[in-house]
Amino acid sequence: MTCCDNHPDHEHSKTCRVCKSEYCHDCHSSAFGICEHCGFKILIGLVVIMVILSYMAWFGVF
């Protein structure tokens, strides 16, 4: 598989550790080895968890 449309001469691509799909490391470099889509999903999940925990701490559920 070629890397992407921006780098047609490269023959390498990385595999995402979460969803196992291939992505271009030259276009979207990641230190954790995850693709851009999974990175956004993880960040959104963390924000939701932080909001829930802050409401729980604010209203004294702990």
C-alpha positions in Angstrom: 0.0 0.0 0.0 1.2 3.5 -0.8 1.4 5.8 2.2 -1.2 8.4 1.0 -2.0 10.8 -1.9 0.5 13.4 -0.6 3.4 10.9 -0.4 2.9 8.5 -3.3 6.5 7.5 -3.5 6.6 6.0 0.1 5.7 2.4 0.4 5.3 2.3 4.2 2.4 3.1 6.4 1.7 2.6 10.1 -1.0 0.6 11.7 -3.2 2.1 14.4 -2.9 0.4 17.8 -6.6 0.9 18.5 -8.5 0.3 15.3 -5.8 -1.6 13.3 -6.3 0.6 10.2 -3.4 1.9 8.3 -2.5 5.6 8.3 0.3 7.8 6.9 2.8 8.6 9.6 4.4 11.3 7.5 1.1 13.3 7.3 -0.2 12.6 10.9 2.8 11.7 13.1 1.8 10.2 16.4 4.1 9.3 19.3 1.6 6.8 20.6 1.0 4.9 17.3 -2.7 5.8 16.9 -4.4 7.3 14.0 -6.0 10.8 14.0 -9.6 9.5 14.3 -8.9 7.3 17.3 -6.9 10.2 18.9 -10.0 12.5 18.6 -12.3 9.8 20.0 -10.0 9.3 23.0 -9.7 13.0 23.7 -13.5 13.4 23.5 -13.9 10.5 25.9 -11.5 12.0 28.4 -13.3 15.4 28.3 -16.6 13.7 29.0 -15.1 11.8 31.9 -13.6 14.9 33.3 -16.9 16.8 33.1 -18.8 13.9 34.8 -16.2 13.7 37.6 -16.2 17.5 38.1 -20.0 17.5 38.5 -19.7 14.5 40.9 -17.1 16.4 43.0 -19.1 19.7 42.9 -22.3 18.1 44.2 -20.5 15.9 46.7 -21.2 12.4 45.3 -17.8 11.2 46.4 
